[in-house]
C-alpha cells in the first residue's frame, strides 16, 4: 500500500509530555497547527487549545494539569488531524 501525501506530511509532527507541559514539535514548516485537544482513555476531553497564532513557532509548549496515565493528543492541522498517545509517568 502507498501512503497519501497528507499522511506523509503528518509524520512531520511529534508530541510529548515533560514536567507539566505538552510539547508539539513541527518538523516541517509547511504544517499549520490550528488547535490541539487532549483526551483521557475514557474519551473525555481534558484540555483544548486554539493555536492559529502559533504558525511561525517550531515547538509549541502547552501547560497541562493532568495525573499519571495514558492520554491521546489530537492535533488539527491544515493537512488533516494527527493523533499521538501521550504517557505521563
N, C-alpha and C positions, 0 to 999 in steps of 0.2 A: 504494500500500500504506500501511497505517497502522501506527505503532509501538505495541507493547503498553505498558501503564503501567509495567511493570518496566523495559523498555528505556529509556523516557524518564527514569525515576528514576536509572538507572545513568550517564546522561550527567552527572550531578551529582558526578562524581569526576574527578580528574586525578592523574597520577603523572609524576614526572620525576626525573632524576639530577643531582646537583650536588656536586662536591668530596667524594666518598666516601660519600655518603648517597643513598638513595632517599626521596623525599618523596611522600606521598599526601595530597592536599588534598580535603577533603569540602566541596562547595559547597551541601550540604543537610543539615540536622540530622536528617532522617528516615532516613538511611542508617546502618546499624550495620555496621562492618567487623569481621569475625570473624578474618580471617587474610590473609596475603599470601605469595605464592611468586614467586621469580624464576627463570626458565629461560633457558639459552643457546639458540642457534639449532639445536643438535643435539637439543634437547628434554630436556637434563639439568638437573635442579633444582640451582641454585647456592646458593639461600638460601630459608629459610622462617621466617615469624614468626607467632605466635599473638597476636592483638590484641584479644581480648574486653575487656580492661580499659581500652581507649583510646576508649571510646564518646563521651566528652564533649570530645574534642580535635578541632579542625578541621583541623590539619595534623599528620601523623604523620611522624617523622624516623627512618629505619631505616638503621643502619650496614651498609655492604657493602664487601667487598674483591674487586673484580672488575676485569678488564682491559678494554682497549678492545674495542668490538664492539657488536652488537645483541642485546638481551635482550627477553624477554617477561615483563611483570609481570602476574600473575594475582591478583586480589583477590576474596576470598569475602565477600559481604555478606548481610544479611537479605533483599535484593531479588534475589539471584542472583549469579552470577560476572561479573566485569568484567575485561577484558584490554586491556593497552596495550603498544605497542612502546616500549622504552627504548633510546636510543642513547648510548653512552659514547664520547666523543672524547678 
